[in-house]
Amino acid sequence: MNIIIQDLAEMDAFSGDFKEAQDLRERGRGKTRHLMSIMEFEIVKEFRDCVPDGWMIKDGLVSFGKYGGGMQSPKVIGVAKNFTTVQKFYLQHGKSRQVESITSLLGNLPQGHRTPAYEGFGGKTAFWYLRLRKSQQLLYPLFGVIKVEIPILEEQPLLTELLDEISGALLAEQFVTPYGSDDRWHSHLYPIYQAEHASKQLFYSTQVIQGCINNALRRQHV
């Protein structure tokens, strides 16, 4: 088993500047997310070359950390099962502007409906929320909702018809659910769940990783 060592001091789209006060374990998580995103970019390019006319769903958002612009590729969307609950939205009514929380925005959103699309990440992406399940059937009102993100590109106008078509295709994938096998069952899309499950079978266990690191450290001290 080969271990690739990465330098935590290198700045990336998730970790920021090493000079900033930051817990090293948290920085390690950010570095891992950065490397994973790079691999996802490479996979998207391979997919686009093989299936130029197909659409691809990225698990999670397409925006690339807090320092990057995101996955600026056509016919790629990101779908997030978890999202921030502190985001606020500003609604313009004539000269007055009303602030609406995400709870009030999504709490009364009917099943099978979506919100309008909002501009995100400095105008480089757009996102909207889509309710898969009735909030009355779930523990919390924000359960059963996914967040969909798409790059804003000149060659891909974000028309209402396109967003409705994407939302309809996502709704069609939520009926078969992994109930009981995942705490996020209420917002899972079945193909993504299957892909996640297959990928996790290829992971090395924590014990194997720790054993490899310990063996490498022992060899250094010999």
C-alpha positions in Angstrom: 0.0 0.0 0.0 1.5 3.3 -1.1 1.1 6.4 1.2 1.3 9.8 -0.4 2.4 12.5 2.0 0.9 16.0 1.5 2.3 19.2 3.0 -0.3 20.8 5.3 1.5 24.2 5.0 0.6 24.5 1.3 -2.4 26.9 0.8 -5.4 25.4 -1.0 -9.0 26.3 -1.7 -10.2 24.9 1.6 -7.4 25.4 4.2 -6.3 28.9 3.4 -3.0 30.4 4.6 -1.0 28.2 7.0 -0.1 31.4 9.0 -3.7 31.7 10.1 -4.4 30.2 13.5 -5.9 26.8 12.8 -6.1 23.4 14.5 -3.9 21.0 12.6 -6.6 18.3 12.6 -9.1 20.7 11.1 -6.5 21.7 8.5 -5.9 18.1 7.7 -9.6 17.7 7.0 -9.5 20.7 4.7 -6.5 19.3 2.9 -8.3 16.1 2.4 -11.4 17.9 1.0 -9.0 19.8 -1.3 -7.4 16.7 -2.7 -10.8 15.0 -3.1 -12.1 17.9 -5.0 -9.1 17.8 -7.4 -9.9 14.1 -8.1 -13.6 15.0 -8.7 -12.5 17.6 -11.2 -10.4 15.0 -13.0 -13.3 12.6 -13.0 -15.7 15.2 -14.5 -13.2 15.9 -17.3 -13.0 12.1 -18.1 -16.8 11.8 -18.0 -17.2 14.9 -20.2 -14.8 13.4 -22.8 -16.5 10.0 -22.8 -20.1 11.3 -22.6 -20.1 14.8 -24.0 -23.9 15.0 -24.2 -24.8 13.5 -20.8 -25.5 15.3 -17.5 -23.4 14.5 -14.4 -24.4 14.8 -10.8 -21.6 15.6 -8.3 -22.4 14.5 -4.7 -22.0 17.8 -2.9 -21.8 21.3 -4.3 -19.8 22.3 -7.4 -18.3 25.4 -5.7 -14.7 24.8 -4.8 -14.1 25.7 -1.1 -14.1 29.3 0.1 -11.2 30.4 -2.1 -12.0 28.8 -5.4 -14.5 29.5 -8.2 -16.0 26.1 -8.5 -16.5 23.5 -11.2 -17.2 25.6 -14.2 -18.2 22.8 -16.6 -21.5 22.6 -18.5 -24.0 19.9 -17.8 -22.7 19.3 -14.3 -24.8 19.9 -11.2 -24.0 19.4 -7.5 -26.6 17.9 -5.1 -26.1 18.4 -1.4 -28.0 16.4 1.3 -26.7 18.7 4.1 -26.5 22.4 3.9 -26.1 25.4 6.2 -29.2 26.4 8.2 -28.0 29.9 9.0 -28.3 31.3 5.5 -30.7 34.2 5.0 -32.5 35.4 1.9 -33.5 38.9 1.0 -36.8 39.4 -0.8 -37.5 42.8 -2.5 -41.1 44.1 -2.2 -41.1 47.5 -3.9 -38.8 49.7 -1.9 -38.7 47.5 1.1 -36.5 44.5 1.6 -37.7 41.5 3.7 -35.3 39.0 5.3 -36.4 35.4 5.3 -34.6 32.5 7.0 -34.0 29.2 5.4 -36.4 27.6 7.8 -39.3 29.8 6.8 -38.3 29.4 3.1 -38.3 25.6 3.2 -40.7 24.8 6.0 -43.8 25.4 3.9 -42.3 24.3 0.6 -44.7 21.6 -0.8 -43.5 18.2 -1.8 -42.2 18.1 -5.4 -41.7 21.8 -5.5 -38.5 23.9 -5.7 -37.5 27.4 -4.7 -36.4 30.1 -7.1 -32.8 29.9 -8.1 -30.4 32.2 -6.1 -27.1 33.6 -7.1 -24.2 32.1 -5.1 -20.4 32.2 -4.8 -19.8 35.6 -6.3 -22.1 35.1 -9.2 -20.3 32.0 -10.4 -23.0 29.5 -9.4 -26.7 29.4 -8.9 -28.6 27.2 -6.4 -32.1 26.2 -5.4 -33.8 23.9 -3.0 -36.0 21.0 -3.9 -38.3 19.2 -1.5 -38.4 15.4 -2.0 -40.7 14.5 0.9 -43.5 16.1 2.9 -42.2 18.0 5.9 -45.1 16.6 8.0 -43.7 13.1 7.6 -40.2 13.9 8.9 -38.6 14.8 12.2 -37.5 18.3 11.2 -38.9 20.7 8.5 -35.6 20.9 6.7 -35.4 17.2 6.3 -36.4 15.8 2.9 -34.9 18.7 1.0 -31.8 18.8 -1.2 -29.8 21.7 -2.4 -29.0 21.8 -6.1 -26.1 23.9 -7.5 -25.1 24.6 -11.1 -22.4 26.8 -12.6 -23.5 30.0 -14.3 -22.1 29.8 -17.9 -22.7 31.9 -21.0 -23.2 28.7 -23.1 -25.7 27.3 -20.6 -28.5 29.9 -19.9 -30.3 29.0 -16.7 -33.9 29.2 -18.0 -36.9 28.1 -15.9 -37.5 25.2 -18.2 -34.0 23.9 -17.6 -34.2 24.1 -13.8 -37.7 22.4 -13.9 -36.3 19.6 -16.1 -33.4 19.0 -13.8 -35.7 19.1 -10.7 -38.1 16.7 -12.3 -35.3 14.2 -13.1 -34.0 14.4 -9.5 -37.5 13.8 -8.1 -37.8 10.7 -10.2 -34.7 9.2 -8.4 -35.9 9.6 -4.8 -38.6 6.9 -4.5 -36.3 3.9 -3.7 -34.7 4.9 -0.4 -32.1 3.3 1.9 -34.4 3.7 4.9 -32.6 2.6 8.1 -29.2 2.2 6.6 -28.3 5.9 6.5 -29.4 8.8 8.7 -29.8 10.9 5.6 -32.3 8.6 3.9 -34.9 11.3 3.6 -32.7 13.3 1.2 -30.9 10.6 -0.6 -31.1 10.0 -4.3 -30.9 6.3 -5.0 -28.1 6.4 -7.7 -25.9 8.6 -5.4 -26.5 6.3 -2.5 -25.5 3.3 -4.6 -22.4 5.0 -5.8 -21.5 6.0 -2.2 -22.0 2.5 -1.0 -19.9 1.0 -3.7 -17.1 3.5 -3.1 -17.0 2.9 0.6 -16.4 -0.8 0.0 -13.1 0.1 -1.6 -11.9 2.2 1.4 -9.2 1.0 3.7 -10.3 0.7 7.3 -9.0 3.1 10.0 -7.0 0.2 11.5 -5.2 -0.5 8.2 -4.4 3.2 7.7 -3.1 3.5 11.3 -1.0 0.4 10.9 0.6 1.7 7.7 1.5 5.0 9.4 2.9 3.3 12.5 5.0 0.9 10.3 6.3 3.9 8.3 7.2 5.7 11.5 9.0 2.6 12.9 11.1 2.3 9.8 12.2 6.0 10.2 13.4 5.3 13.7 15.4 2.2 12.8 
